[in-house]
Amino acid sequence: MTTPASPPPSRTSGTTSARIPAVLLNALRGGLVGLAELLPGISGGTIALITGVYERLIDSASHGVNAVKRLVLGPQRREGFMREFRAVDWWLVIPVVVGMAAMVLTLAGMIESLVANNAELARGLFFGLVAASIVVPLQLIPKVQRAFASKILGVLVFVAAAVVAFVLIDLAGGSFSAEPPLWVVFIAAAIAVCALVVPGVSGSFFLLAIGLYSPTLIAVDERNLSYLAVFATGALVGLITIVQLMKWLLDHHRRITLLAMAGLMLGSLRALWPWQATGDDSHGVGTPVAPYDPVAGPILLMILGAGIVFGMIAVERVIQRRHLAATEASVVADMPAKHPDD
């Protein structure tokens, strides 16, 4: 008697089960990005780059934005929307977003409490993180020979951006209370979301510099839905508009844009000087003063913060070198073998 052949395994179930480890890994990557977004000075974009999902996330985000544009503006609204929608890597995007949200919702209150109760130590750590991160945009500048006038222009842009950041932070210092105006929250979220697109830029650092870091973490921890809704709307608008502008600037004026970013980071260190006179308002930026007790702790944490950033940069370089070596090996392997008689 012939035993009937067993039906072939379901292709869909096999594919789904094979993707489960990748989904869990992507959720872990999202958690790391979410943790980075909670800590001023650490860029979520940098963590995404180090964990190997940066380009895929940017590509999926671009398809998502284009899908909305096609649906609203056309042409071929339905067909264009579905084509762009299907191009999004949802097996990557959904786990990453879930991991980020879980990390932010879980740790926001604890981190805000640590920062509020250990202000000098926290600012010392953040100062080291941001100071070391200034080299990130500088390293991304194309290495080519430039005319003397171009070099002078670059220096002027760098210095001007640093001065602007220093002055603006001085004006914004302590200006926002624990309940900032919602229009300010909207604009801040639209700008801070750039950290997800540009490696080396910290969205939390921007919020800290303008006095919205603690209010935002408190809103997350207390589930302040009105604040979070405005923040999410601003982030979405920023993702569609400011992020697209940043990509255009980096594509067409890369050197000047990166120099301006580095200058802004340098000038913004004014907000992270560990020893500040903040008065009764601990949510904003105070006036820098001479070091007072504690002194050793903030200095050691500055060194630790800088070490963390330089360590991430080193890991990123190793990953890039391995990726380049693998790409070159793949190109060589794909080349047709040359016959000895040719």
N, C-alpha and C positions, 0 to 999 in steps of 0.2 A: 504494500500500500504506500502510495507516494504521499509524503507529508506535505501539506500545502505550504507554499512559501509564505513566510511571515511578511506582513505589510511593511513597506519601507518606513523608517522613522519619520515623524513629522518634521518637515524642514523648518517650520516656524518655531516649534518648541525647541528644536536643537539650537537654532540661532539665538532664541531668547535666553536659554540656559547658558549658552556660551558668553552672552553679553553681561550676565549677572556680575562676574568678578570685575569687569570693566566699569560697570555702573557703580559698584561700591568704591572702586578706586577713584572714580571721578567725584563721588560724594566727599571722599576724604580730601581730594584736591580743593574742592569748593570750601570745605571747612578751613583749610589752611589759608585760602584767599580771604575768607571772612574774618579769621583771626588777624590777618595783616591789616584789613580795613579798620579794625578796632584800635590798632596801635599807631599813633602818629609817627611818621618817619619810615614806616614799612609800606611799600607799595604793593597793592594787590596785583597790579599788572606785572610787577617783578616776580612775585610768587607764581603767578600763572605761567610766566616765561620759564622759570626754573623747573616747574613741574611738567612742562612740556605740552600745555594746552592753550598757550596764548594765541598762536596764530589760528587755531581751530575756533576758538571763542570769538576772535575778531571777525573771522569769516562768517560765522553763524550770525553774529550780531549785525553784520552788514546785510546779509540776506533777510534778516528779520525786519530791519529798517526799510529795505527795498520793497518787502512784501506790503508793509503799511502804505508806503508811497504809491505803489501800484493800485492798491485797493481804493485809495482816496483820489488820486490824480489820474490814474490810467496811464497809458492806453491798455486795452485788454484787461480790465480790472479783475475779473474772475480768474482767467487763465494765468495772467501775470502774477496774481497773488498766490495761487496754488503752486506755481512753479518755484517762486522764491521761498514759500513756506516749506515745501518739501526739501529744499536745499539746506535748510537748517539742520544741524546735527543734534537732534533732540536727545539722543542717547548720551550726549555730552552735556548739553545745556541744562536739562532738567536736574540731573544729579548734582551738578556744580551749584546751581541756584539753591537747591534744597540744602546742600551742605553748608553753603554760606549763610543762609537764613537760620539754620539750626545753631551754628556757632555764634552768630550775632545775638540772637534771642537768648541764648544760654548764658553768655559771658558779659553782655553789655553792663548789667548792673554791678557785677563784681569788679570789672575793670574801672568803671566810673568811681566806685567807692575807694579802690586802691589809689587812683589818681588824686581824688579829693583829700584823702587822709594822709597822703605822702607826697605832697605837691613838689617839694624840692627834689626828692629822689626820682619821681616820675619825669619831671622836666629834664633832669640830668640824663636819664636814659634816652628820652626823646631827642635831646640836643645831640647826643652822639650818633643816634640813628640818622637824623636829618643831615648833620654836618658831613658824615661819610657818604650819604646818598648823593651829594652834589656831584661826585665824580661820575655818576651813572649817565646823566644827559651829556656830559662832556666827552665821555667815551664813545657815545653814539655819533659824534660829529665826524663826517667823512674826512679821511686823512689825505688831503691833496695840497699841492703848493698854491699859495694865494698871494695876491699882490699886497703891497704894504698898506694901501688904502682899505682893502678888505679886512685886514687884520685889525686896523684901528677901529673900523666900524664895529667889528665883533666885540672889541674891548668896551667900546662906548655902550653897546646894547647890554652887555653883561652888567656894567656898573649902573647904568640907568635903571635896569630892572631891579637890582638890589636896593637902590635908593627908594624906588617907588614902593617896593614891598615893605621896607623899614618904616616909611612915613605912613603908609596906609594902616599898618598894624598898630602904629602908635596912635593914630586917630581912632581906630576901632577898639583899642584896649579898654576892656571893662564896660563897653557901651551896651552889651546885650545881657539881660538878666536871665534868670532861669526860665522865663517865658518870653522868648524873643518874638518879634512880629512875624506872622506867617509868610509875608511877602519876602522877608529876609531869608527865611528857611527855604523857600522855593528857589530863590536865586543861588543860595549857597549849595543846595543839592545839585542844581544843574551844573555848577562848576566842579564840585567835588567828584562827580561821576567820571570825570576825565581820568581819575586815578586808575580806573579799570581798563583804560585803553592805552595810557602812556606809562610804560615801565619807569620806575624811579620817582613817580609823583605820588604823594600820599594824600588821599582825600581826607583822612582823619586829621592830618597835620593842618590842612587848610581850615577845617572846622575849628581846630584848636586855636589857630592864629587869629580868627575873627571872633572867638568867644562862644562858638556854638557846639563845642565838643561835648562838654558835660550836659547841656540841655538835651542834645540829641540822644546820648546814651541813656539819660533818665527817661526820655520819652519812649525809647525801645523797651527798657526794663519795666516801665509802668503801663505799657501798651496804650500810650496816648494816641488814639486812632486819628484824631484830627491833625495832630502834628505829623504823624507818620504818613498820612494820606497826602498832605501837602509836600512832604519830603520826597515821597515816591513819585508824585507827579512831576516835581522839579527834576528829579533824576531822569525820568523818562524823556522829558523835553530836552534835557542836556544831552542824553544819549543820541537823540535824533538830530540836534542842531550843533551844540558846542563840540561834541565828539567828531562830527563830520568836519567841522571847521578845523579842529586840531589835526585831523588826518590830512586835510588839504594843505595846511601850513607845513606839516612835516614832509609832505610829498614835494612841495614846490619851494619852500624856504626852510629847509631842514636845519641848516647851520645856525641861522639867526634865531629860529624858534627854540632850538636846544640851548643856545647861549642865554636867551631870555629866561627859559625855565630854570637854568642853573643860577642865574642872578636872582630870580624870585626866591629860590630856596635859600640862598645865602642871606638876603635881606630879611627873610622871615625867621631866621634864627633868633631875632630879637624877641620873639614870642616865647622862645624855649629856654632863655637864660634861667638857670635853676633858681637863682635868688632874686625874687621880685617882691615889691610892696604892692599887694593887691587890695588892701583895705578890707571892706566888708564883703566885696563881691569876688568870690572865688571862681566865677564862671568865665570871666574875661581875662585879658592880659594886663598885668600890672606894670609897674615902673622898675626897670632893672636897677639893682643896688649891689653894693659890694658883698662878697660872700659872708654869710653868717652860718651859724651852726644849724644843720649839719653841713660839713664841708667835704670830708673824705668820701661819704656815701655817694653824693652826686657826681664827684669826679670819677670814682671807680665805675659808676654806671654809664658815664659818658664813654669811657674806654670800652666797656662791654658792648654798648650800643654800636659803636663804630666797628668793633670786631665782628658783630653779627652781620652788619651790612657787607663788610669786606669778605666775610666768609661766603655769603650768598653770591657775591660777584664772582668769587673764585669757582664756586660750584657751577654757576651759569657759564663761565668760560669753558670748563671741562665738558659740559653738555654740548656746547656749540662746537667744540673741536671734535668730539665724537660724532656728532651729526654730520659735520663736514667730511670727516674721514669715511663715514658710512656712505655718504652721497658719492664721493669720489670713487670708492670701491664699487659701488653699484654701476657707475658710468663705465668703468673699466671692464666690468663683467659683461655689460651689454654690448661692448664693442666686438664686431666680428673678428674671429681668429684669423690671422694672416697665414696663408699657405706658404710653406717653405719655397715652393717653386715660383711664387709670385714675385 
